[in-house]
Amino acid sequence: MPQETSRIVRIHEFGGPQVLRIEETVVPPPGPDQVRLSIRAIGLNRTELTLRSGRSPAKPALPTSLGFEAAGVIQEVGSSVSGWRIGDRVALVPAYSAAEYALYSELALVPARSLVAVPESQSFEQAAATWAAFGTAWAGLVATGNLQAGQTVLITAASSSVGLAAIQIARRIGALPIALTRTSSKVEALVAHGASEVITTSEGDVSEKIMDVTHGKGAHLVLDAVGGPGTAKLLQATTTGGLLLLYGGLSPEPTVVAPFQIFARNLTIRGFALPAIAREDHQLAALKSFVLEGLAEGMFTSVIDRTFSFEQIQEAHRFLESGAQFGKVVITV
């Protein structure tokens, strides 16, 4: 096929949502290991907010597009690609950075290795809300944390798409997910979505609450998207030999931990990122298999708070930045 034109969202400077501009671009035929994807839905993630604002340590050259996950229909297949055909319904597993592929667009070149088939039971919107959330939760709980049945896991920012996916993964494994959220407004919804217990971080001493609901044992694993001063409280409520996994930095304040907190109880603090783990072929295959099995069993469901049109990309970013969402924010194309 020849090159085609597409609408695309670009930024020419770092800043607020107003820097997101819809433009037209030319999309060439795919390279040998790529497909050209007609995008139907785009999942938004906080990593794109960080890149757009300029807060990310890795700043892409400007102008740049953004995009971490999407779903759509294959329009053209590269010469070295096998197993995929024109017309296949697919989604993308984010094994790349959020500025590496121009997924905020109607048409994009994407890596074939990241493709995964969209089950017939899923809409494009649901598919675009699946793989960053469940992939990140899997990378933390399974690939890095080795969470086991009967163990307790603390999940911060539990009403985020990753938090909700982590609750579902913990349930499938047979672990006990304890959800942490800022206020009581989301407690009922978190319980309805599978949390064993819900703790509000703005009301009372967090570590005391955690020790109370774990009957003094503490948590085996912490999945933390926040960091900041609250990390010390989470470590206080982690069992001896426990592991705290940090994958985000929602708190603007420094993360300060006293050394004796770590060595006195043999605790481990470790960071992880989905793209780094999914760049390994065996890990990417394991992730795809785990999530597809959970979807087929009916144990995994993408939780979508709101959808916006492609033209509403600035409004969608503002809503995601507000932190008011419960689950995923999705753009329909």
Phi and psi in degrees as a GROMACS rama.xvg file:
@    title "Ramachandran Plot"
@    xaxis  label "Phi"
@    yaxis  label "Psi"
@TYPE xy
-77.4414  175.434  PRO-2
-67.2475  153.777  GLN-3
-133.826  161.288  GLU-4
-94.6946  153.357  THR-5
-151.514  147.665  SER-6
-76.5372  142.768  ARG-7
-144.879  148.105  ILE-8
-97.93  125.069  VAL-9
-126.866  158.199  ARG-10
-119.363  139.525  ILE-11
-107.839  -7.21107  HIS-12
-154.609  157.494  GLU-13
-83.0111  145.403  PHE-14
164.845  -156.016  GLY-15
-75.0019  -176.726  GLY-16
-55.3029  -23.8601  PRO-17
-65.7669  -14.7731  GLN-18
-80.3913  -10.0517  VAL-19
-74.203  119.203  LEU-20
-124.714  133.609  ARG-21
-88.3866  124.002  ILE-22
-131.823  177.136  GLU-23
-108.91  143.531  GLU-24
-142.734  167.025  THR-25
-101.603  129.98  VAL-26
-109.213  113.518  VAL-27
-74.9956  174.113  PRO-28
-61.3535  158.288  PRO-29
-70.5672  152.091  PRO-30
-72.3997  176.997  GLY-31
-54.7788  -37.4668  PRO-32
-106.24  21.4535  ASP-33
-120.215  166.504  GLN-34
-126.872  155.722  VAL-35
-97.3351  123.323  ARG-36
-110.697  127.434  LEU-37
-84.7359  107.04  SER-38
-81.8022  132.956  ILE-39
-110.139  -24.9343  ARG-40
-154.074  146.413  ALA-41
-127.419  128.642  ILE-42
-91.1753  132.045  GLY-43
-93.9732  144.99  LEU-44
-137.834  155.535  ASN-45
-65.4265  -23.5587  ARG-46
-61.6132  -31.0771  THR-47
-72.5651  -33.2045  GLU-48
-63.7977  -41.6473  LEU-49
-64.4237  -42.0939  THR-50
-67.0504  -45.2593  LEU-51
-61.3843  -37.7698  ARG-52
-77.8625  -18.243  SER-53
89.158  4.29233  GLY-54
-78.5653  -15.1171  ARG-55
-70.3424  137.797  SER-56
-61.2969  -31.3665  PRO-57
-97.0608  104.339  ALA-58
-100.06  117.397  LYS-59
-69.8301  155.264  PRO-60
-66.4423  141.281  ALA-61
-98.1038  148.201  LEU-62
-74.0454  155.822  PRO-63
-143.633  155.115  THR-64
-97.8256  177.877  SER-65
-134.167  173.951  LEU-66
143.936  130.527  GLY-67
-117.808  -32.8823  PHE-68
-151.39  149.364  GLU-69
-160.15  167.802  ALA-70
-141.118  150.023  ALA-71
-179.396  -154.102  GLY-72
-121.45  132.712  VAL-73
-67.2164  126.103  ILE-74
-98.3328  -34.8239  GLN-75
-153.357  147.359  GLU-76
-116.84  135.434  VAL-77
-67.6429  161.637  GLY-78
-64.9339  -26.7354  SER-79
-100.125  2.7521  SER-80
-85.0197  130.194  VAL-81
-124.393  154.175  SER-82
88.7676  -4.28277  GLY-83
-129.645  145.411  TRP-84
-130.859  159.165  ARG-85
-57.0509  132.515  ILE-86
97.3502  -11.0743  GLY-87
-65.306  139.138  ASP-88
-87.3291  120.215  ARG-89
-138.202  159.971  VAL-90
-126.472  172.302  ALA-91
-116.84  132.749  LEU-92
-90.5193  122.384  VAL-93
-70.6304  88.5879  PRO-94
-106.1  37.9846  ALA-95
-158.06  171.445  TYR-96
-79.6091  167.581  SER-97
-80.4121  4.37979  ALA-98
-127.634  12.4137  ALA-99
-81.4812  -33.334  GLU-100
-127.542  143.854  TYR-101
-85.365  73.6141  ALA-102
-84.4427  -14.7065  LEU-103
-79.5368  70.1503  TYR-104
-161.507  171.815  SER-105
-84.674  -27.7306  GLU-106
-143.143  132.977  LEU-107
-149.035  151.04  ALA-108
-87.3067  130.099  LEU-109
-136.282  155.782  VAL-110
-75.1586  130.882  PRO-111
-63.9773  -31.1064  ALA-112
-65.5366  -22.2114  ARG-113
-87.8045  -5.91759  SER-114
-71.1825  145.496  LEU-115
-143.422  140.743  VAL-116
-68.0052  140.496  ALA-117
-87.4731  118.34  VAL-118
-58.4297  151.097  PRO-119
-59.8299  -26.3788  GLU-120
-75.8369  -10.6803  SER-121
-104.59  141.114  GLN-122
-81.4922  167.103  SER-123
-61.5098  -37.5276  PHE-124
-62.814  -44.2504  GLU-125
-64.6207  -40.7207  GLN-126
-64.1588  -38.7673  ALA-127
-72.1657  -11.2999  ALA-128
-103.667  7.0584  ALA-129
-97.6766  -51.4861  THR-130
-82.3907  -32.1084  TRP-131
-68.7582  -41.6277  ALA-132
-68.0515  -57.7705  ALA-133
-70.3912  -31.2532  PHE-134
-65.5202  -45.268  GLY-135
-65.281  -43.8321  THR-136
-63.3757  -41.48  ALA-137
-63.9224  -44.0749  TRP-138
-58.8621  -36.5433  ALA-139
-79.6615  -55.7113  GLY-140
-73.5155  -39.1204  LEU-141
-99.6528  -61.2468  VAL-142
-66.2062  -38.3798  ALA-143
-101.661  -45.5413  THR-144
-86.626  -16.8389  GLY-145
50.1027  45.6227  ASN-146
-60.7514  135.95  LEU-147
-117.082  158.121  GLN-148
-57.3266  137.653  ALA-149
88.9769  -13.9062  GLY-150
-81.1288  161.56  GLN-151
-108.584  134.627  THR-152
-124.928  131.665  VAL-153
-90.7657  134.009  LEU-154
-125.343  108.397  ILE-155
-83.1283  164.451  THR-156
46.9561  47.7976  ALA-157
-67.0328  -21.3846  ALA-158
-86.8028  -0.0486868  SER-159
-73.6319  167.904  SER-160
-62.9324  -38.4028  SER-161
-67.9116  -42.1691  VAL-162
-59.663  -44.7943  GLY-163
-66.9323  -37.2827  LEU-164
-65.1524  -39.7575  ALA-165
-63.5659  -38.6769  ALA-166
-59.3966  -45.4994  ILE-167
-66.5939  -40.4551  GLN-168
-65.3182  -43.2589  ILE-169
-59.3241  -42.2376  ALA-170
-61.7476  -42.2206  ARG-171
-64.983  -36.8706  ARG-172
-71.8873  -28.4624  ILE-173
100.776  14.7762  GLY-174
-89.1948  170.859  ALA-175
-107.485  111.078  LEU-176
-88.6008  123.623  PRO-177
-105.455  119.603  ILE-178
-92.4663  135.806  ALA-179
-112.755  132.153  LEU-180
-142.503  157.297  THR-181
-68.1613  -44.7975  ARG-182
-129.711  173.628  THR-183
-78.7427  -4.11205  SER-184
-64.5378  -24.1932  SER-185
-109.475  7.32094  LYS-186
-61.4675  -49.8115  VAL-187
-60.8714  -42.7595  GLU-188
-66.2208  -37.4832  ALA-189
-66.9555  -39.1269  LEU-190
-63.6151  -42.9253  VAL-191
-62.5454  -27.3507  ALA-192
-95.2141  12.4299  HIS-193
112.121  -1.15623  GLY-194
-66.1411  133.617  ALA-195
-68.9728  -40.8664  SER-196
-143.341  154.266  GLU-197
-127.645  130.279  VAL-198
-119.961  129.43  ILE-199
-91.4832  125.278  THR-200
-78.5312  -15.597  THR-201
-95.1443  2.0245  SER-202
-127.596  97.5759  GLU-203
89.3697  -178.873  GLY-204
-80.7449  117.776  ASP-205
-64.236  -46.5417  VAL-206
-62.9642  -38.4963  SER-207
-64.0817  -41.1409  GLU-208
-62.6561  -42.8958  LYS-209
-64.6882  -44.7563  ILE-210
-63.3645  -33.2774  MET-211
-66.5522  -48.4007  ASP-212
-74.269  -18.6666  VAL-213
-98.168  11.4386  THR-214
56.3914  39.6885  HIS-215
82.4898  -0.302891  GLY-216
-86.6323  -27.7346  LYS-217
80.3635  176.135  GLY-218
-96.3693  146.367  ALA-219
-79.1472  -32.7407  HIS-220
-142.332  141.754  LEU-221
-122.681  127.861  VAL-222
-108.612  105.702  LEU-223
-117.514  122.279  ASP-224
-102.034  0.502476  ALA-225
-105.787  -53.895  VAL-226
69.6203  -153.532  GLY-227
74.9588  -163.281  GLY-228
-61.4943  -27.0978  PRO-229
-66.4102  -17.7266  GLY-230
-59.9767  -40.1359  THR-231
-61.0512  -39.2673  ALA-232
-66.3995  -37.8831  LYS-233
-65.5488  -40.152  LEU-234
-65.4383  -34.5559  LEU-235
-60.3268  -29.1479  GLN-236
-103.359  19.4445  ALA-237
-101.698  138.337  THR-238
-68.3372  157.447  THR-239
-55.4074  131.04  THR-240
82.8113  7.15495  GLY-241
-75.3636  173.115  GLY-242
-130.732  129.472  LEU-243
-110.362  122.119  LEU-244
-106.99  120.495  LEU-245
-105.58  124.076  LEU-246
-128.442  5.03485  TYR-247
-154.628  172.095  GLY-248
-139.703  58.2114  GLY-249
-64.1718  -30.309  LEU-250
-75.3779  132.254  SER-251
-78.9249  -7.75101  PRO-252
-91.5645  156.498  GLU-253
-63.3259  150.258  PRO-254
-94.4122  109.858  THR-255
-119.727  124.616  VAL-256
-129.776  133.326  VAL-257
-71.2171  134.26  ALA-258
-55.4416  -39.3463  PRO-259
-64.6546  -24.0999  PHE-260
-60.1488  -32.5105  GLN-261
-84.2667  -56.7182  ILE-262
-76.8337  -28.0394  PHE-263
-65.4098  -30.3287  ALA-264
-121.063  19.2754  ARG-265
56.3797  44.1534  ASN-266
-87.8162  156.025  LEU-267
-124.689  132.444  THR-268
-114.218  128.051  ILE-269
-142.989  140.951  ARG-270
-98.2571  157.623  GLY-271
-153.612  158.503  PHE-272
-141.824  136.01  ALA-273
-54.7865  -48.6151  LEU-274
-57.1389  -38.61  PRO-275
-65.2666  -38.4635  ALA-276
-74.8683  -42.3413  ILE-277
-74.446  -9.2107  ALA-278
-71.4888  -17.7124  ARG-279
-82.9238  125.196  GLU-280
-57.6788  -42.1239  ASP-281
-68.6943  -32.905  HIS-282
-71.5019  -41.189  GLN-283
-61.6581  -43.0119  LEU-284
-64.3682  -41.0073  ALA-285
-65.2042  -40.144  ALA-286
-61.7252  -50.1461  LEU-287
-57.2514  -46.1426  LYS-288
-62.681  -45.1964  SER-289
-61.9658  -47.3587  PHE-290
-71.9834  -40.8516  VAL-291
-62.8508  -37.7226  LEU-292
-64.4481  -42.9326  GLU-293
-63.5181  -37.9152  GLY-294
-65.7779  -44.332  LEU-295
-64.1226  -34.1696  ALA-296
-76.7704  -11.4935  GLU-297
79.9582  13.291  GLY-298
-90.192  -17.8185  MET-299
-113.525  132.855  PHE-300
-139.675  131.978  THR-301
-75.9314  127.828  SER-302
-100.263  114.846  VAL-303
-108.895  124.152  ILE-304
-80.9043  -55.8937  ASP-305
-145.258  150.987  ARG-306
-115.021  146.568  THR-307
-127.55  156.132  PHE-308
-77.7676  164.507  SER-309
-56.4982  -37.8747  PHE-310
-69.5809  -16.1552  GLU-311
-98.3981  25.9782  GLN-312
-59.5098  -38.813  ILE-313
-64.7129  -44.0149  GLN-314
-63.1706  -38.9725  GLU-315
-63.7546  -40.9267  ALA-316
-64.0247  -40.0645  HIS-317
-62.5748  -41.7345  ARG-318
-65.1222  -43.0655  PHE-319
-63.5947  -39.0588  LEU-320
-66.7557  -25.2997  GLU-321
-67.5703  -24.6372  SER-322
75.5041  10.6131  GLY-323
-83.3986  -11.4804  ALA-324
-74.3626  155.285  GLN-325
-121.126  96.7071  PHE-326
101.615  -146.865  GLY-327
-96.0635  150.377  LYS-328
-109.957  127.752  VAL-329
-126.182  141.564  VAL-330
-101.723  130.338  ILE-331
-96.9606  139.643  THR-332
